Amino acid sequence: MKEKILLSASLFHALNDGATVVVPMVFPLLYNQGFLITSYSQIGLLSNLGLLATVLVQVLVVHLSYAHEYRRLLAFSLAGISLTLVLLTQARTFTVLVLLYLLLRIAMSFYHPIVIAWISKSHPEEVLDSAMGIQSGSGNVGVFLAFLLAGYLAQRWTWQTPLIAWAVLGLGLGMVGLLALRGVSSREEGSPSLDIRAWGRVLKSIKVYIPGFIFGGLGWSVSVYYAPSLLNHKFGVPLGGTGLILALWIGLGTLSGYSYGWLSRRFGRRPVFLVAVGGGVLSLFVIGLATSKSAAVAGILGLGAFLLLTYPSLHTFVGSSTPPRAQTLAFSWVANIQLISGAVVTLLAGLLSDRFGIRVPFLLAGGLALAVFLFYAFFWPVAEGRALPAEKAA
């Protein structure tokens, strides 16, 4: 059963994360054309509203997950993502673009709070690192394909082409993922309390990881929403070349994600995580201070290798320190904190970029990431086993 769950989760992660980047990849083209998007602050507003909508929906998803089979929720998510991507191609005003983008973000709100928890609950401790690395790396494969396709399809045809292409490809991935879940039930005997006190107890149990979630959220958001504009507008990289560079960015992250299981067993979870955060800090400052295209590209590639290694690392920490009955709530907190940090930073970065230039998002993110690194370098009260009694976190 756990093999079917991991296969389906990997396919849906590829579909879901690919959809998160294929839309922002067309923003530089729309900005250049003066169509739908005319300022960086509009990009910041789009990302902010979309991420906040996801936060609200993910709380509802946790409640739905105890009343419905996960495969039904994933089927709804699949239909929503594919349909909304197609509808986005018909947007003719910024307001319509915002509304449709919000619908897309709602449809993408199902994977992270429920499926990562499902993987954690279905895999024993001795193979948890490898399982988290595989599902995280598979999401990165989806992003790799989306970046690669979006850049060249948009440059060769129109901004609508990559959205339609990913809707079709994603539909195929999702259907295979649903077929893999035939005969697999997500039902649990009983359900934990979902009142505000239960949410508070779970947050308290994972509070030491909150700075890590913040780093993961802001690092991902500034990369997805502002790296295309930095490369295209600041350094004159064509959209096809921009897509290739960002595909390499996520490609290195894919390799690091898939290698996480081996790295954690070889060097330990804490050292791997600290190196990943420290490398991410350095990479963000290299991008923000780059005076040449080569330096900027080097920083972006370095960020891919380090930032995307933190996700399976954090997921493993949470899965190992939270009892199974509380893990859906725990991974909902993980996703929501990442989204909120990303939303706040991208909105602020958009406003500052209009005034000071497109380097600002990376310098801002670098400063915040440095604070996260210093926190973990000098303060690490981490228990790596499932330490909390189930009855206290349920």
Backbone torsions as a table, in degrees:
resi	resn	phi	psi	omega
1	MET	NA	-41.9	-176.5
2	LYS	-64.3	-28.8	177.2
3	GLU	-67.8	-39.3	177.8
4	LYS	-65.7	-41.9	179.0
5	ILE	-62.6	-44.1	-178.8
6	LEU	-67.0	-39.0	177.5
7	LEU	-62.9	-49.0	-179.4
8	SER	-63.4	-43.1	179.6
9	ALA	-60.8	-40.5	-179.2
10	SER	-64.6	-41.0	179.1
11	LEU	-67.2	-43.9	-180.0
12	PHE	-69.3	-32.3	176.8
13	HIS	-65.8	-40.3	176.7
14	ALA	-62.2	-45.7	178.1
15	LEU	-60.9	-50.0	-173.5
16	ASN	-64.9	-50.3	-176.2
17	ASP	-72.4	-30.5	174.1
18	GLY	-62.4	-39.2	179.3
19	ALA	-66.7	-29.2	-179.2
20	THR	-69.4	-23.3	-176.5
21	VAL	-107.0	-20.6	-175.5
22	VAL	-67.3	-31.8	178.3
23	VAL	-73.8	-51.7	177.6
24	PRO	-58.5	-24.1	179.4
25	MET	-65.6	-23.4	179.9
26	VAL	-90.8	-7.2	-178.9
27	PHE	-59.9	-43.9	179.0
28	PRO	-59.3	-36.9	178.9
29	LEU	-66.7	-43.3	177.7
30	LEU	-64.0	-38.4	178.4
31	TYR	-64.0	-44.7	179.6
32	ASN	-62.6	-36.0	-178.9
33	GLN	-82.0	-12.0	-176.0
34	GLY	66.1	27.7	-177.9
35	PHE	-115.7	122.8	-179.8
36	LEU	72.7	-43.9	-179.3
37	ILE	-123.5	125.4	-177.2
38	THR	-125.7	0.7	179.7
39	SER	-153.9	158.6	177.1
40	TYR	-68.2	-29.9	179.4
41	SER	-65.0	-29.0	175.1
42	GLN	-67.7	-36.7	174.8
43	ILE	-63.8	-42.9	178.1
44	GLY	-62.8	-39.8	179.3
45	LEU	-66.5	-43.8	177.8
46	LEU	-57.6	-49.5	-178.3
47	SER	-65.2	-39.9	-178.6
48	ASN	-63.3	-50.1	-178.9
49	LEU	-64.9	-40.3	-179.9
50	GLY	-63.7	-43.4	-179.1
51	LEU	-69.0	-39.2	178.8
52	LEU	-67.3	-36.6	175.9
53	ALA	-62.0	-39.6	178.4
54	THR	-62.8	-40.6	179.2
55	VAL	-58.5	-47.9	-177.6
56	LEU	-64.0	-41.9	-177.0
57	VAL	-70.0	-34.9	-177.5
58	GLN	-64.9	-28.7	174.5
59	VAL	-65.8	-42.1	177.3
60	LEU	-64.8	-38.3	-179.3
61	VAL	-60.0	-39.1	178.5
62	VAL	-58.5	-43.9	178.6
63	HIS	-65.8	-42.0	179.9
64	LEU	-65.1	-30.2	-174.2
65	SER	-64.8	-24.1	179.2
66	TYR	-88.6	-8.2	179.8
67	ALA	-109.0	-16.4	-175.4
68	HIS	-133.0	149.9	174.4
69	GLU	-62.9	141.0	-178.9
70	TYR	-59.5	-35.8	-177.1
71	ARG	-64.7	-29.7	176.5
72	ARG	-71.1	-40.8	177.4
73	LEU	-64.8	-38.5	178.4
74	LEU	-68.5	-34.8	176.7
75	ALA	-64.1	-41.0	176.6
76	PHE	-63.2	-43.2	178.5
77	SER	-61.3	-44.5	179.9
78	LEU	-58.9	-47.4	-179.6
79	ALA	-62.7	-41.7	-178.7
80	GLY	-66.1	-42.2	179.7
81	ILE	-63.6	-49.1	-176.8
82	SER	-63.4	-45.6	-178.3
83	LEU	-66.0	-43.3	-176.3
84	THR	-68.7	-35.6	176.2
85	LEU	-59.6	-40.4	178.3
86	VAL	-68.1	-43.2	-179.2
87	LEU	-64.5	-31.7	179.1
88	LEU	-60.4	-27.8	-179.9
89	THR	-68.1	-13.9	-179.2
90	GLN	-98.6	1.6	-179.7
91	ALA	-64.6	136.6	179.9
92	ARG	-126.9	-5.9	175.5
93	THR	-135.6	159.1	179.9
94	PHE	-63.5	-36.5	179.2
95	THR	-61.4	-45.1	178.4
96	VAL	-65.2	-39.7	177.3
97	LEU	-58.3	-44.3	179.3
98	VAL	-62.3	-47.1	-177.9
99	LEU	-62.0	-44.1	-179.9
100	LEU	-69.3	-35.8	178.1
101	TYR	-66.2	-36.5	175.8
102	LEU	-62.3	-41.3	177.5
103	LEU	-62.8	-39.6	177.5
104	LEU	-62.7	-45.1	-179.6
105	ARG	-64.7	-34.8	176.2
106	ILE	-62.9	-44.6	-179.8
107	ALA	-65.1	-25.8	-179.1
108	MET	-90.9	9.9	-173.6
109	SER	-90.2	6.2	-171.9
110	PHE	-96.4	-35.1	-171.0
111	TYR	-62.0	-58.7	-167.5
112	HIS	-63.0	-42.2	-177.8
113	PRO	-74.2	-25.0	-174.4
114	ILE	-109.3	-40.0	-171.6
115	VAL	-78.0	-38.1	177.4
116	ILE	-64.2	-38.9	175.6
117	ALA	-63.2	-37.8	179.3
118	TRP	-62.4	-42.2	177.3
119	ILE	-62.2	-46.3	-178.1
120	SER	-61.4	-42.0	-178.6
121	LYS	-71.8	-27.5	-174.4
122	SER	-94.3	-6.3	-178.1
123	HIS	-117.5	129.7	178.6
124	PRO	-67.0	162.4	-175.1
125	GLU	-54.0	-38.1	-173.6
126	GLU	-69.9	-18.5	178.6
127	VAL	-117.8	7.6	-175.7
128	LEU	-64.9	-41.0	179.8
129	ASP	-58.0	-46.4	-178.5
130	SER	-66.0	-41.9	-179.8
131	ALA	-63.0	-43.6	179.1
132	MET	-66.3	-37.1	177.5
133	GLY	-64.5	-39.6	-179.2
134	ILE	-67.6	-47.2	-178.4
135	GLN	-67.3	-36.6	178.5
136	SER	-68.2	-44.7	178.6
137	GLY	-62.5	-34.4	179.8
138	SER	-67.7	-37.1	173.8
139	GLY	-61.2	-38.1	178.6
140	ASN	-66.6	-33.5	176.0
141	VAL	-61.2	-41.9	177.4
142	GLY	-61.3	-41.8	178.5
143	VAL	-65.3	-40.5	177.5
144	PHE	-56.0	-49.7	-179.8
145	LEU	-64.2	-40.6	-178.3
146	ALA	-65.0	-44.6	177.8
147	PHE	-61.4	-45.7	-177.0
148	LEU	-63.3	-46.5	-179.4
149	LEU	-68.8	-44.7	-173.4
150	ALA	-61.7	-45.8	-177.5
151	GLY	-61.2	-49.7	-175.3
152	TYR	-76.5	-36.3	179.4
153	LEU	-67.8	-40.9	179.3
154	ALA	-67.3	-38.3	179.3
155	GLN	-70.1	-36.6	-176.0
156	ARG	-81.2	-38.2	-177.8
157	TRP	-119.0	-106.2	-178.4
158	THR	-131.6	171.7	179.6
159	TRP	-66.6	-22.2	179.7
160	GLN	-75.4	-26.7	-172.3
161	THR	-57.5	-49.0	-179.3
162	PRO	-64.2	-29.8	179.1
163	LEU	-67.1	-43.1	178.2
164	ILE	-67.3	-41.3	-179.5
165	ALA	-61.4	-43.1	-179.3
166	TRP	-71.9	-31.3	176.1
167	ALA	-60.3	-42.5	-179.1
168	VAL	-71.4	-47.6	-180.0
169	LEU	-63.0	-43.2	179.6
170	GLY	-63.3	-36.6	177.8
171	LEU	-61.6	-40.4	177.9
172	GLY	-65.1	-45.5	178.4
173	LEU	-60.6	-43.4	-178.4
174	GLY	-65.6	-38.9	179.5
175	MET	-64.0	-41.6	177.1
176	VAL	-64.0	-40.3	178.3
177	GLY	-62.1	-38.7	178.1
178	LEU	-69.4	-39.0	177.5
179	LEU	-62.3	-35.0	179.7
180	ALA	-65.3	-23.3	-177.5
181	LEU	-91.8	4.3	178.2
182	ARG	-59.3	128.8	179.4
183	GLY	81.7	1.2	179.5
184	VAL	-106.2	122.8	-178.5
185	SER	-105.4	142.9	176.2
186	SER	-100.3	5.1	-177.8
187	ARG	-61.8	140.0	174.9
188	GLU	-123.2	151.4	176.9
189	GLU	-74.4	115.4	-177.5
190	GLY	72.3	178.3	177.5
191	SER	-146.2	148.2	-179.7
192	PRO	-71.2	164.6	174.0
193	SER	-64.0	137.9	-179.6
194	LEU	-117.5	21.4	178.6
195	ASP	-77.7	177.1	-173.5
196	ILE	-62.9	-31.3	179.2
197	ARG	-68.2	-37.1	177.8
198	ALA	-64.2	-44.6	177.0
199	TRP	-59.8	-40.7	-179.7
200	GLY	-65.8	-39.9	179.1
201	ARG	-64.3	-40.8	-179.6
202	VAL	-67.8	-41.6	177.9
203	LEU	-60.6	-41.1	179.0
204	LYS	-62.0	-36.3	-177.6
205	SER	-70.0	-21.4	-178.0
206	ILE	-118.3	16.2	-172.2
207	LYS	-60.6	-30.4	-178.1
208	VAL	-65.8	-20.4	-178.7
209	TYR	-91.0	-5.0	-175.9
210	ILE	-56.8	-46.5	177.4
211	PRO	-57.6	-35.9	177.8
212	GLY	-65.1	-40.5	177.0
213	PHE	-62.9	-39.4	179.7
214	ILE	-62.4	-45.2	177.6
215	PHE	-59.6	-45.3	179.6
216	GLY	-60.9	-40.4	-178.8
217	GLY	-69.4	-46.1	-177.4
218	LEU	-72.7	-35.3	179.5
219	GLY	-64.3	-44.4	178.8
220	TRP	-64.7	-46.0	-173.5
221	SER	-65.9	-45.3	-179.3
222	VAL	-67.3	-30.6	178.8
223	SER	-68.8	-48.3	-175.4
224	VAL	-70.2	-41.6	-173.4
225	TYR	-89.8	-23.5	-174.7
226	TYR	-121.0	-21.0	177.2
227	ALA	-61.5	-41.0	176.8
228	PRO	-58.5	-41.6	179.9
229	SER	-69.9	-38.2	177.5
230	LEU	-59.3	-48.9	-178.2
231	LEU	-67.6	-43.8	-174.8
232	ASN	-76.3	-44.5	-174.4
233	HIS	-89.0	-40.4	-175.7
234	LYS	-82.4	-42.5	-174.0
235	PHE	-110.5	4.2	173.3
236	GLY	67.6	25.7	178.4
237	VAL	-77.8	125.0	177.8
238	PRO	-56.8	157.7	-175.2
239	LEU	-61.3	-34.9	177.3
240	GLY	-64.5	-43.2	177.2
241	GLY	-67.2	-35.8	175.9
242	THR	-61.2	-44.4	177.9
243	GLY	-61.7	-38.9	179.3
244	LEU	-65.4	-43.9	179.5
245	ILE	-62.2	-44.1	-179.8
246	LEU	-71.9	-27.1	173.3
247	ALA	-66.7	-39.5	175.3
248	LEU	-66.5	-36.8	175.6
249	TRP	-54.6	-52.6	-178.8
250	ILE	-74.5	-27.1	178.4
251	GLY	-63.0	-43.1	176.4
252	LEU	-64.8	-36.4	176.3
253	GLY	-65.9	-33.5	176.7
254	THR	-64.0	-45.4	178.8
255	LEU	-62.5	-43.0	-179.8
256	SER	-68.2	-36.0	178.1
257	GLY	-65.1	-46.1	179.4
258	TYR	-66.4	-26.6	-178.7
259	SER	-88.4	-2.2	-174.7
260	TYR	-58.9	-42.2	-179.5
261	GLY	-56.8	-46.4	179.8
262	TRP	-67.2	-43.0	-178.2
263	LEU	-62.7	-41.8	-178.1
264	SER	-67.9	-36.4	177.7
265	ARG	-71.1	-33.6	-176.5
266	ARG	-78.7	-42.7	-172.7
267	PHE	-114.8	-15.5	-177.1
268	GLY	101.2	149.9	-176.3
269	ARG	-65.4	-44.3	-176.5
270	ARG	-64.2	-50.7	179.2
271	PRO	-58.6	-39.9	179.8
272	VAL	-63.1	-43.5	-179.4
273	PHE	-64.6	-44.3	-179.4
274	LEU	-63.4	-41.2	177.3
275	VAL	-63.7	-39.8	-179.8
276	ALA	-63.4	-45.5	179.8
277	VAL	-67.3	-45.0	179.3
278	GLY	-61.3	-41.9	176.7
279	GLY	-64.9	-35.8	177.2
280	GLY	-65.0	-40.5	177.5
281	VAL	-59.8	-50.2	-179.8
282	LEU	-59.4	-43.3	-177.6
283	SER	-64.5	-40.5	179.9
284	LEU	-63.0	-41.2	178.7
285	PHE	-69.5	-35.5	176.2
286	VAL	-61.4	-44.1	179.3
287	ILE	-62.5	-49.0	-175.6
288	GLY	-66.7	-28.8	-177.3
289	LEU	-100.5	-0.5	-175.2
290	ALA	-60.9	135.1	176.6
291	THR	-107.3	-0.9	178.8
292	SER	-138.7	159.8	178.6
293	LYS	-62.0	-39.3	-178.2
294	SER	-61.7	-42.8	179.9
295	ALA	-66.2	-41.5	179.3
296	ALA	-62.9	-43.7	179.8
297	VAL	-64.1	-41.3	178.4
298	ALA	-60.4	-42.6	178.2
299	GLY	-64.4	-41.6	179.4
300	ILE	-63.8	-43.8	179.6
301	LEU	-65.5	-40.0	177.2
302	GLY	-63.1	-40.1	178.9
303	LEU	-62.1	-38.8	178.1
304	GLY	-60.3	-44.9	-177.5
305	ALA	-65.9	-38.3	-174.7
306	PHE	-89.2	-49.0	-176.6
307	LEU	-57.8	-45.5	-173.0
308	LEU	-77.8	-5.7	171.3
309	LEU	-81.5	-21.0	-178.5
310	THR	-72.7	-25.3	-175.3
311	TYR	-67.2	-54.9	177.1
312	PRO	-63.0	-29.7	178.6
313	SER	-63.2	-51.4	179.3
314	LEU	-64.6	-40.4	179.1
315	HIS	-61.1	-38.4	179.3
316	THR	-68.3	-41.7	177.2
317	PHE	-57.9	-47.7	-178.3
318	VAL	-65.4	-44.8	-179.4
319	GLY	-63.0	-32.4	-177.8
320	SER	-82.2	-21.0	-175.4
321	SER	-108.4	3.5	-178.3
322	THR	-123.6	131.9	178.7
323	PRO	-65.7	152.5	-174.5
324	PRO	-52.2	-41.4	-175.6
325	ARG	-66.5	-19.3	-177.7
326	ALA	-102.9	2.5	-169.9
327	GLN	-74.8	-29.0	176.2
328	THR	-64.0	-42.0	176.1
329	LEU	-65.1	-41.6	-177.9
330	ALA	-62.6	-46.1	-178.0
331	PHE	-75.2	-20.8	170.6
332	SER	-68.1	-41.7	174.8
333	TRP	-60.1	-43.2	178.8
334	VAL	-55.0	-53.3	-177.2
335	ALA	-63.8	-40.9	-176.1
336	ASN	-69.0	-40.5	179.0
337	ILE	-66.1	-39.6	176.5
338	GLN	-62.2	-42.5	-179.0
339	LEU	-67.5	-42.5	-179.3
340	ILE	-64.2	-44.9	179.0
341	SER	-62.5	-41.5	177.7
342	GLY	-63.9	-39.7	-179.0
343	ALA	-64.7	-45.6	-178.5
344	VAL	-64.9	-46.1	-176.3
345	VAL	-68.5	-40.6	-178.9
346	THR	-68.2	-36.3	177.2
347	LEU	-65.2	-48.1	179.2
348	LEU	-63.0	-40.5	-179.1
349	ALA	-64.5	-37.3	178.6
350	GLY	-64.4	-44.2	179.1
351	LEU	-63.8	-42.6	-179.9
352	LEU	-70.4	-31.6	-179.5
353	SER	-67.1	-36.5	177.3
354	ASP	-61.7	-29.8	-176.5
355	ARG	-93.9	-40.1	-171.4
356	PHE	-116.3	-7.9	177.9
357	GLY	112.9	165.6	-170.9
358	ILE	-77.4	-3.8	174.8
359	ARG	-74.6	-25.5	-170.5
360	VAL	-54.5	-43.7	-177.8
361	PRO	-54.8	-37.3	-175.6
362	PHE	-78.7	-34.1	175.3
363	LEU	-70.0	-40.7	176.5
364	LEU	-61.5	-48.3	179.3
365	ALA	-63.5	-37.7	179.5
366	GLY	-63.1	-42.0	178.7
367	GLY	-63.2	-44.2	178.7
368	LEU	-66.8	-39.6	179.9
369	ALA	-65.5	-35.4	177.7
370	LEU	-61.6	-40.2	177.5
371	ALA	-62.5	-38.7	178.3
372	VAL	-64.5	-44.7	-180.0
373	PHE	-60.8	-44.3	-179.6
374	LEU	-63.8	-37.0	177.5
375	PHE	-59.6	-48.8	-177.4
376	TYR	-75.9	-26.2	179.2
377	ALA	-69.2	-29.9	-175.7
378	PHE	-115.5	-3.3	-177.7
379	PHE	-145.2	109.0	-175.0
380	TRP	-141.9	67.2	177.4
381	PRO	-84.8	67.7	-171.2
382	VAL	-108.0	130.0	169.7
383	ALA	-101.4	125.8	-174.4
384	GLU	-95.5	4.1	176.0
385	GLY	-106.5	172.8	179.5
386	ARG	-79.6	82.0	-164.6
387	ALA	-82.7	-30.6	-173.9
388	LEU	-79.6	134.4	174.3
389	PRO	-62.9	140.1	-176.4
390	ALA	-58.7	-37.2	-175.2
391	GLU	-70.3	-21.8	179.6
392	LYS	-83.5	-28.9	-177.6
393	ALA	-98.8	-10.1	-177.1
394	ALA	-77.6	NA	NA
